[in-house]
């Protein structure tokens, strides 16, 4: 143990006391689970042995008992698991607070979960209101919002600890910069296969976002490495704690860009003591909604899109396109439904009356409106049926009304929309009944107004990551499917598809009441790496944390063969390192990554991260910029950083994304002329 980081021996005594009580609580939790298991098995055995003798009332009581024991057992296992996690690292901070009103001074130890023992609260949850002072205040005047109201006082002490395997590695006293010291130590660590929680290093501006429980829609524009995804996930954990009486893990969903990224972030919320959060992507969501209706192609790598398809994508990726489709929808009912008299025997529902009833249900999808009008017609006939004549079946009425539609399926309606605009050339099917990806969400939007979509009633909060990579029409559909609170995050300096036209201002238009927050400080990479990446993107707002490391290397190669030889040597040197963490070899496209992996895998052990991958692993990986986005590596090698590969302003964004995946070391390799996007000294 370094004495420079452990000058407070009384803290060791406190930790020993906590460890003893955690051990006792853990043993009691194990005994409790064992008793419940035995009770469950005894009841089950009794029911089996006396199956023919137990009267129905006793059988019902025993079934209720089994369900109760099962629920109690699940809760006990959850408690036991939290205690086991606390045993490894029970707390990470301490604050001493003197209440202005009572004059009393209280000591609070802050950890990932609360810990009560013998009716005494020994550790408070990092999400508790009083714990917020650790993140928001230095020594001196402080306050927090308790259930009883605002509590004011003075923060007289702040300490932070690193405890691992129940052993204290360091303790730091704070007057102003305890979190900076700890942040530097944590940022210097190697990466892991999963994103980790950041409760020990949450910064003040991050804490305010995490504890924002008022905003219905929160938009976070954060530069690369600003921690925006971590913040969103910690906000979810906070909201689950804050509103535990009405919000559960199954009420939250995350829209993530791909399965690798989804796997990478999957541990954060469970690590914070909550159940895993359901994750899905835009393609998966579309497949659910379009099942049995029409097929569609997956989103393509932008570099595989030809000029004609690019024009179609750009046309459908603007707010103006959404306005056009909304204007069409306003006219759709009258274009689609031409009512006429409906007669059955002596009964008639006049066409004009049918039209009035149809218009009365204007807020429902057209097919739903027809079903409701069919009910009205049957009710009208029943009222007039004084002689009790035979009446039509409801399905027959609905069929007759459906026959009054000029178009009976969504695909002809979608084609008509382009005729209505005079833009027929902007729609084409890739093959029979298969939509281009750019048509999927416009099609879904029209389908919502024609037949209705499967709205999520269980989801109460939706997280949308990589916000810059989606279009206004996709957001329009998402708002129909998920009419709930949202946390939307991303970085408009990291857009992947050059054909998309979304901006922060567009999002402000789509979500007029949204609260928009900018995060400009990057924590992931060293100062040298961020300074280098900043010069590429030419964004003066990006701030780097003062964590210094090696300078960025740019290696010139005579030809492709030498470049492959250099990267092969780089991988072998990386594998020999003891604490090597992760190495990302990043190519511009998925195809380039596949080809490079094919060449290198014959002599090197390394992973390929592609759109078909489902997991992020430590070690060496070859991947594309598309798949690397959102991930971080201890070391990054950017391949083909030459003037032929990275030329345009769009390439500038891609190169920035690639470079900002690196935490500690960054190398760029090129053959021929180095890209002119790379400027400055390095």
TAMOHU-V865830 format. One record per residue. N is the residue number from 0. PHI is phi as a letter, one per 40 degrees, with the letter a starting at -180 (NA if undefined). Layout:
BEGIN
{{N;PHI} {N;PHI}}
END
This chain:
BEGIN
{{0;NA} {1;c} {2;c} {3;c} {4;b} {5;a} {6;c} {7;b} {8;c} {9;c} {10;c} {11;c} {12;c} {13;c} {14;c} {15;c} {16;c} {17;c} {18;c} {19;c} {20;c} {21;c} {22;c} {23;c} {24;c} {25;c} {26;c} {27;c} {28;c} {29;c} {30;c} {31;c} {32;c} {33;c} {34;c} {35;c} {36;c} {37;c} {38;c} {39;c} {40;c} {41;c} {42;c} {43;c} {44;c} {45;c} {46;c} {47;c} {48;c} {49;b} {50;d} {51;c} {52;b} {53;c} {54;c} {55;d} {56;c} {57;c} {58;c} {59;c} {60;c} {61;c} {62;c} {63;c} {64;c} {65;c} {66;c} {67;c} {68;c} {69;c} {70;c} {71;c} {72;c} {73;c} {74;c} {75;c} {76;c} {77;c} {78;c} {79;c} {80;c} {81;c} {82;c} {83;c} {84;c} {85;c} {86;d} {87;c} {88;a} {89;c} {90;a} {91;b} {92;a} {93;b} {94;b} {95;b} {96;b} {97;b} {98;c} {99;c} {100;c} {101;c} {102;g} {103;c} {104;b} {105;b} {106;b} {107;b} {108;c} {109;b} {110;b} {111;c} {112;b} {113;c} {114;b} {115;b} {116;a} {117;f} {118;g} {119;b} {120;c} {121;c} {122;b} {123;b} {124;c} {125;d} {126;c} {127;c} {128;d} {129;c} {130;c} {131;d} {132;c} {133;c} {134;c} {135;c} {136;b} {137;c} {138;c} {139;h} {140;c} {141;a} {142;a} {143;a} {144;c} {145;c} {146;d} {147;c} {148;h} {149;c} {150;b} {151;b} {152;i} {153;b} {154;c} {155;c} {156;a} {157;b} {158;b} {159;b} {160;b} {161;b} {162;b} {163;b} {164;f} {165;g} {166;b} {167;c} {168;c} {169;a} {170;b} {171;b} {172;c} {173;b} {174;b} {175;a} {176;b} {177;d} {178;c} {179;c} {180;c} {181;c} {182;d} {183;d} {184;c} {185;c} {186;c} {187;c} {188;c} {189;c} {190;c} {191;b} {192;c} {193;b} {194;c} {195;b} {196;c} {197;b} {198;c} {199;c} {200;b} {201;d} {202;c} {203;d} {204;c} {205;c} {206;c} {207;c} {208;c} {209;d} {210;c} {211;c} {212;b} {213;c} {214;c} {215;c} {216;b} {217;b} {218;b} {219;b} {220;c} {221;b} {222;c} {223;d} {224;g} {225;c} {226;g} {227;c} {228;c} {229;d} {230;c} {231;c} {232;c} {233;c} {234;c} {235;d} {236;c} {237;c} {238;c} {239;c} {240;c} {241;c} {242;b} {243;c} {244;c} {245;b} {246;b} {247;b} {248;d} {249;c} {250;c} {251;b} {252;b} {253;b} {254;c} {255;b} {256;c} {257;a} {258;c} {259;c} {260;c} {261;d} {262;c} {263;c} {264;c} {265;c} {266;c} {267;c} {268;c} {269;c} {270;c} {271;c} {272;g} {273;b} {274;c} {275;d} {276;b} {277;c} {278;b} {279;a} {280;b} {281;c} {282;c} {283;c} {284;c} {285;c} {286;c} {287;c} {288;c} {289;c} {290;d} {291;g} {292;b} {293;a} {294;c} {295;a} {296;c} {297;c} {298;c} {299;c} {300;d} {301;d} {302;c} {303;c} {304;c} {305;c} {306;c} {307;c} {308;c} {309;d} {310;c} {311;c} {312;c} {313;c} {314;c} {315;c} {316;b} {317;b} {318;c} {319;c} {320;c} {321;c} {322;c} {323;c} {324;c} {325;c} {326;c} {327;c} {328;c} {329;c} {330;c} {331;c} {332;d} {333;c} {334;c} {335;c} {336;b} {337;b} {338;c} {339;a} {340;d} {341;b} {342;b} {343;b} {344;g} {345;c} {346;b} {347;b} {348;b} {349;c} {350;d} {351;c} {352;c} {353;d} {354;c} {355;c} {356;c} {357;c} {358;c} {359;c} {360;b} {361;d} {362;c} {363;b} {364;d} {365;d} {366;c} {367;c} {368;c} {369;c} {370;c} {371;c} {372;c} {373;d} {374;c} {375;c} {376;c} {377;c} {378;c} {379;c} {380;c} {381;c} {382;c} {383;c} {384;c} {385;c} {386;c} {387;f} {388;c} {389;c} {390;b} {391;c} {392;c} {393;d} {394;c} {395;c} {396;c} {397;c} {398;c} {399;c} {400;c} {401;c} {402;c} {403;c} {404;c} {405;c} {406;b} {407;b} {408;b} {409;c} {410;c} {411;c} {412;c} {413;c} {414;c} {415;c} {416;d} {417;c} {418;c} {419;d} {420;c} {421;g} {422;b} {423;d} {424;c} {425;c} {426;b} {427;a} {428;c} {429;c} {430;a} {431;d} {432;f} {433;b} {434;c} {435;c} {436;d} {437;c} {438;c} {439;c} {440;c} {441;c} {442;c} {443;c} {444;c} {445;c} {446;c} {447;d} {448;c} {449;c} {450;b} {451;g} {452;b} {453;c} {454;c} {455;c} {456;c} {457;c} {458;c} {459;b} {460;a} {461;b} {462;b} {463;b} {464;c} {465;f} {466;d} {467;c} {468;c} {469;b} {470;b} {471;d} {472;c} {473;c} {474;c} {475;c} {476;c} {477;d} {478;c} {479;c} {480;c} {481;b} {482;c} {483;b} {484;c} {485;a} {486;b} {487;b} {488;a} {489;i} {490;a} {491;c} {492;c} {493;b} {494;c} {495;c} {496;b} {497;c} {498;c} {499;c} {500;b} {501;c} {502;b} {503;c} {504;c} {505;c} {506;c} {507;c} {508;c} {509;c} {510;b} {511;c} {512;c} {513;c} {514;c} {515;b} {516;b} {517;b} {518;b} {519;b} {520;c} {521;b} {522;b} {523;c} {524;b} {525;c} {526;d} {527;c} {528;c} {529;c} {530;c} {531;c} {532;c} {533;c} {534;c} {535;c} {536;c} {537;g} {538;b} {539;c} {540;c} {541;c} {542;b} {543;b} {544;c} {545;c} {546;b} {547;c} {548;a} {549;c} {550;c} {551;c} {552;b} {553;b} {554;b} {555;c} {556;b} {557;c} {558;a} {559;c} {560;c} {561;c} {562;c} {563;c} {564;c} {565;c} {566;c} {567;c} {568;c} {569;c} {570;c} {571;c} {572;c} {573;c} {574;c} {575;c} {576;c} {577;c} {578;b} {579;c} {580;g} {581;b} {582;b} {583;b} {584;b} {585;b} {586;b} {587;c} {588;b} {589;c} {590;c} {591;c} {592;c} {593;c} {594;c} {595;c} {596;c} {597;c} {598;c} {599;c} {600;c} {601;c} {602;b} {603;b} {604;c} {605;a} {606;c} {607;b} {608;b} {609;b} {610;d} {611;c} {612;c} {613;b} {614;a} {615;c} {616;b} {617;c} {618;h} {619;c} {620;b} {621;b} {622;a} {623;b} {624;c} {625;d} {626;c} {627;c} {628;d} {629;g} {630;c} {631;a} {632;b} {633;c} {634;b} {635;b} {636;b} {637;c} {638;c} {639;f} {640;c} {641;b} {642;c} {643;c} {644;c} {645;b} {646;b} {647;c} {648;c} {649;c} {650;c} {651;d} {652;c} {653;c} {654;c} {655;c} {656;d} {657;d} {658;c} {659;c} {660;c} {661;c} {662;c} {663;b} {664;b} {665;b} {666;b} {667;b} {668;b} {669;a} {670;b} {671;g} {672;c} {673;c} {674;d} {675;c} {676;c} {677;c} {678;b} {679;g} {680;c} {681;a}}
END
